Amino acid sequence: MINNYCTSFIITLFVFLLGCANNTSITIEDIDIEIPDRWQTTIPDSKPLTGDWWSMFNDPKLEQFIDAIEENSPNIKTIMNNRKIAFQNAKINGSGVFPTLNPSLNSSKSEQNLSGFGFGEFFSNMNGSQDSSGGTSSDNEVITFDSESYGLSLNLQWEIDVWGRVLNGRKAAFKEYESLDYELSYLAFSTIVRSTQTYFQAIEASEQLTIAEESYASLVRIRDLVQDRFQRGIKSSLDFRLAETSVSTAKIAIEDRKNQLHLLNRNLEIISGDYPAGILISNQELPDTIPGISAGIPADIITRRPDINALVLRVEAAGLNLSQAKRNLLPGLTLNGSVGTSAKKLEDILNEDNSVWSLSAGVVSPLFNGGTLKSAVKIQESVVENAKQELLQGLLLAFSEIETILYLEESIKVKLDAISNAVNQSKSAYLLSTERYDKGITTLESVLNSQRQYNEIRSLYLSLKRQRIENRLSLLLAIGGIYES
């Protein structure tokens, strides 16, 4: 009856305390910052943003690469394991709200003697007087006896959370876990986006290598033409030496491009968990299509970013920790109890007649601690304010990041329109200078200069094309991309 009463009391009290705990929440509106309805820079295109943004590139190898990252990347696996660690830490840090129940099984056996208590001679005389042979016990005989006992018990320890202090601590622990989970989610998505950007850097490097090889081939043709005319006495040695120098320089450019491509390939292979052989990307072209973004996207889309949500949760966790610190100034109630059996024989340990139990409660109130608890409250108040300022700073940086990316998008578009025309014009100039040189109308320097300008403009076009892709991927990440395992 008593045990049933105690159990009902504990459950009722626990449910009551759950309702008394502080429920702290915060929204972006609680922060002193004005969020505009629209971005200052127009978002390009009008296609909707889809989850499978990589499918817009129509690149099967890219899809295989991203699948490999998700399955084999050491970075992604580490992030997933850190998620699990954070969750278990939250459970540990928040476990104080529950009672501790520890079953125990114990046994003891002891042997004692009475020589140290002065009874040895008394019992010896008694034994001697009862000796049927009429003799007495030896003066050196020590009287001993042994005993044994067994016990089975369930022990309870619980801090009764009268003020919701412990429960606030548990909620704070899980808010901190949710904050870290958002950060890890953003980190995982960022890892995939940054890896994709590196993937397109490797494709650009492959195309840059192609330009360098084509430049070398054209310079070899020019050199051979000049050499033939030099040997026939039509052209001077100056033209031949200039042409030969250009060919040698082109060889160096090819090797530089090869080294760049191999380095990027090895980085990609490491990211995807493969052996760094340096052969992943070769003879590929940058895509013309990129993931679309809705032109009507509101500025408050920033609030869906996992890193911003993480900062919001940190403010909430700090508020809960502040509530916990304030409640530490109030008295605490602890409950200790046990129920079980105690017997002299092991076979009697489950006998109800040998049952034992105990229940005790204690109240502890802070009286004098040198102002430690009050200082802890002031510290937590500052922590809350710092968390709010970090959230404000995070929002401003996020807005700045997106506005910068959007502005850069417009700038890249203008550059691409201009460079496309420059590519066509420089190609025509190079072909025309070559034709005029064949006719002896212009100099070799003019041909080499036009050829170099043509290749430099082609190279710049590839870089801008890759920057456009990279910038769009950065925008996907900045407006709140999330990775779901």
N, C-alpha and C positions, 0 to 999 in steps of 0.2 A: 504493500500500500504506500509506504513512504517513498519507495523507488519510483512508482508511477507518478506520485505527486511531484517529485523533483523533476522528472522528465517533462511533464506538462508545463511546469513553471519555466524551465529553461527554454522550451520551444516558443512559448508565448512571449517571453521577454525578448528573444532573438527577433521574432517577427515585428515586435513593437519598435525595436531599435532600427530595423531596416527602414521603417517609415520616418524615423526622426533624423536620419542622416542628411547632411547638407547636399543639395543638388545644384551644383555650380555649372553653368553653361555660358558660352560667349559666342557672339556672332561678329562678322565683319562690321556690322553697323555699330557695334559697341566701341569700335576704334575711331578716333577722331581723324577721319580721312574721307574726302569726297571722291566717290567713284563716278566717272563720267558715263553717259549712256552709250557713247561711241568712242572709238579710238581716234586720235588726232590724225593718224595716217590711214588712208583707205586700204582695206584688206583686198588683195587682188583676187580675181577669179570669183566664180559663184557656185562652184561645185560643192556638194556637201562633203563633210569630213566623215570618212568611214573608218571602222576599226582596222581593217586590213589595208593600211595605207601603203604598204610595200607592194601590193598587187597593182597599183597604178603605174609602176615602172615596167610592167610586162617583162620581168627578168626572172626566169626560172632559177638561175644560179643564185640570185639574191635571196629568193625564198628559201632555197636549200641552205644558204649561209645563215639566215636568221633562225631556221629550225635547228641548225647545228649549235648556234649560240644558246638557244633555250635549253637544249638537251645536254650539251657538253661543256659549256663555258665555265671555267673555274670561278670567274667573277660572279656569274648568276647563281651558281651553286652555293657560293659563300654567302651571298645575300639571302638566299632561301634558308640556309642554316642559321644565320643571324636572326631571321624572323622567329624561328623556333626557339632560339635561346632567349630572345626578348620576351616571348610569351611565357616561357617557364619562369623567368625572373619575375615577371609581373605576378604570377601565381604565388611565388615564394614571398614576395614583398607584401602581398595582400592577404596572406594566410592568417594573420593575427586576429581577424574577425571571427574565426571559427574556434571552437573548443579543441583542446588537444586530448585525445584519448589514446592511452597506451596500455595494452594488455601486458601482463607479466606473469610468468610462472617461475616460482623460486622454491628451492629446497635447501635445507641446512642440516648439518649433522655435526655434533660437538662432543668432546670428551673432557670432563673436568675432574679435578682431585681436590680433596679437602685439607691437604697438608698446610696450605697457606692460611687456612682459617682456624687452625688449632684444634680441629676435630679428629685428626688422624689417630691420636693416642686413645681418644674416647672410644672410637669405633673398634680400634684394635683390642682394647680391654674387653669390650662387649663380645667380640668374636672369640677372644681367649676364654672368657668365662663360660661360653656356650660350647667350647670344644669338647667333644665327647671323649677325647683321649686325655682330657685334663690339662692339656698344654695351653700356652698363650701365643698370641700372634707375635711375630717377630717385630722388634722395635723399628726395623727399617721398612716395614710394609706400608705402602701408600694406598689409601682407599680412593678408587676412581669410579665414576659413573658416566654414562653417555646419554645423549638425547637427540632426537631428530624431529623435523617438522617440514611440512609442505604447504605451499600457498598458491592460489590462483586468483588474480585480481584484475580489474579494469579501472585504471586511474584517470581521473578527469582534472584538467587544469583549464581555466577559462577566465579571461578578463571580461567582465560584464560591461559591454559598451554602452554605458548609461547615456553618454552625451553624443554618441555617434563619432567619437574620435577615431577609433580603429577602422570603422567602416569608411570614413573619409580617406584614411590612409590607403585602404584597399582601392577605392575609386581612383585616387591619384595615381596609384601604381599602374592601373589599367589604362588610364588616360595617357600616361607616359609611354606605355606599350603601343597604344594606337598611334601616338605621335611618331614613334620610331618606325612603326609599320608603314605609315605613309611615306616617311623619308626613304625607307628601303625600297618601297614600290616605285617611287620616283627615280631612285638610283638605278633600279633594274631597267626601267623604261629608258632612262638616259643612256645606260650602257648599250642598249640595242640601237638607239638612234645614233649615238656617236660612232658605234661600230659600222653602221650603214654609211655614215659620212666618210669614214675611212675606206669603205668599200668603193665608193665613187671616186675618192682620191686615187685609188689604185687604177680604176678604169681610165681616169684622166691621164695618169702616168703612162698607161699603156698606149693611149692615143698620142701622147707627147713623144713617146719613143718612135711611133710610126712616122710622125712628122720629121723627127731627127734622121731617121733612116731614109726617108724620101729626100730630104735636103742633101744628105750625103750622096745619094745616087745622082741627083741633078748636078751637084758640084763635080762629081767624077766625070760626067758627060761634058761639062764645060771644060774641065781640065784636059780631057782627052782631045777636045776640039782645039784648044789653045796649043797643046803640045804638038799636034799635027801641023798647025800653021807655023809654030815656032821652028820646027824642024825643016819646014820648007822655006823659012826666011820671011814669011809674010808678017808674023807678029814678033814683037820684041821679047826678050827674056823677062822683062818686068811683068808682062801679062802672065807668062808661064809660072813665075814664082808666086804671084798673087793667087793664081788658081790652085797651085799646089798647097799653099798655106791654108786656103779655105777648106780643102779636102782634109788636111790633118786636123784642123780645128773641129770639123764635123765629126771625125772619129771620136774625139774627146766628148763631144756633146752626146753621142750615142751611148758611150759608157756611163756617163752621168745619169742619163735617163734609165738605163738598165739597173743601175744601183738603186735608184729611187723606187723603181717598180718592185724590185726584189725585197727591199726593206718593208714596203707597205704590205706586200703579200705575206711576208713572215709575220707581221703584226696581226693581220687578219687570221692567219692560221692559228696563232697562239690564242687569239680571242675566242675562236670556235673550238678550241681544245684539240687541234690537230698538230701533227709534227710540222715545224716551220721549214718547209721545203722551198718556199718562195715561188710557188708555181700556180697559185689559185687563180689569178686574173691574167689573161693574155688575149690580145686581139678582140677586145670588146669596145663598144661605143657607148658614150653617155646618152641616156634616154632624152627624148624631147618632151615627154609627158611627165608631170610631177603631181603629187597628191594635192587635191583641191581643198580650199578653205572657204567656208561660207562668207560672203561679203557682208552679211548682216549680223555678224557675231557681236554680241554686246560686250562692253568692257568688263562687266562683272563676271565674265567667264573665268576670270583669274581666280575666283574663289573655289573653283573645282580643282585647282592645282594641288597635288598631294603635299608638296612642301609647304604651301600656305596653310592647308588643313593641319599639318603637323605643328605649325606655329600656334594656331588657334588652340589645339589640344594642350599645348604646353602652358598656355595661359590658364586653361581650366585646371590642369594638374597643379599649377602653382597656387591657384585659389583654394583647392581642396587641401593642399599641404598647409596653407595659412589657417584654414579652419581647424585642422588637426592640431596645429601649434597653439591656438587659442584654447582649445579644449584640454590641452595638457595642464592648464592652470587649475582645472577642476578636479575634485576628488575622483579616485578610481576604485572600482569594486572588483575583487577577485573571488573566484569560486574554486574550491578544491574538493574533490570527492573521490571515493573509491568504493567498489563493491566486489566481493569475491568470497573465497572460502579459505579456511585455515585448518589443517589436520595434522595429526602425528603420523599417519600412515598415508602413503601415496594412493592407495586404493580408495581412501575416504575423501579424496580431494573434491569429488563431484557430489558429495552428499550434502543435501540442502540443510541438514541439521548443523553443518559446520560453517554456514554462511556468516560473513562479516561485512560491515559497510561503515562508511564515515562520510560526513558532509560538513564543510566549514566555509565560511565566507569572511572576507576581510576588506576593510576600507582603508585606503592609503590616500592621504591628502598632502599636496606640497605645502610646506610651511616656510622653510627658509632654504634657498638654494643659490644665494648670491646673485639673484637676478637673472639666472641662466634661462629660465623659461620665458621671461618677458623679452629678453634679448633675442631668443629664438623667434618670437612673434614678429619683432621688428625686422629681423633678417628676412623672414618669409614675406613680409609686406614689400620689402625692396625687391625680392625675387619676382613677385607678381608684377610690379611696375616694370622691371626689366623685361619680363616676358611680353608685356604689352608693347614696349618700345621695339623689341625684336620683331614682333608681328608687324608693326607699322613700317619698320625698315624693310622687312621682307616684301610687303605689299608695294612699297615705292620702287624697290629694285626690280620686282617682277613687272610692274607697269613700264618702267624704263626699258627693261629688256625687250618687251614686246614692241613698244613704240620704235625702238632702234631697229629691230628686225624688220618691221613693216616699212620703215623709211628706207632701209637698205634694199628691200625688195624692189621698191620703185626705182632706186638708183641703178640697180643691176639691170632692170628692164630697159632703161634708157641706154645704158652702155651696150647691151646686147644688140639693140636696134642699130646703134651706130657702128659697132664692130662687124655686124653682118655685111653692111655696105662696104666697109673697109677691106674685108676679106676679098670680095669680088673685085674691087678696084685695084688692090695690090697684086692680085693674080694677073689681071690684065696688064698691069704695068710691067710685071716680070716677063710675061710672054712677049710683050712688045719690045722690051729692052734686049731680049735674047735675039729676036728677029732683026733688030736694028744692028746689033753687034755682028751678026752673020753677014750683013750687007756692008759692014765697015763704017756705019754711020755714027755709032756711039762707042764709048770706051768700055773696057772690061769692068772697071770700077762701078759703072752704072749698072751693069748686069748683076754683079755681086751684091751691091746695095739693095737693088730691087728684090733680089731673091731672099736676102736676109730679112728685109722688111716684110715680105709676104709670109715667111715662116714665123716671124715674131707675132704678126697679127693673128695668124692661125692658132698659135700657141695661146695668145691672150684670149681668143674666142673660146677655146676649150676651158681655160681657167674660169672665165665668167659663167660659162654654162654649168660648170661644176659648182661654182659659188651659188648660183641660183638654186640648185638642188639642195645644197648644204643649208642655205638660208631657209628654205621651205621646211626642211626637217627640223631645224632649230625652232621654227615657229610652231610646228606640231608639238614639240616638247614644251615650249614656253606657255602655250595656252592651256596646258593641263593634261598632257598625255599621262596615262597610267598603265602600269604593267600588271596583268593578272596571271598568276601562276596556275 
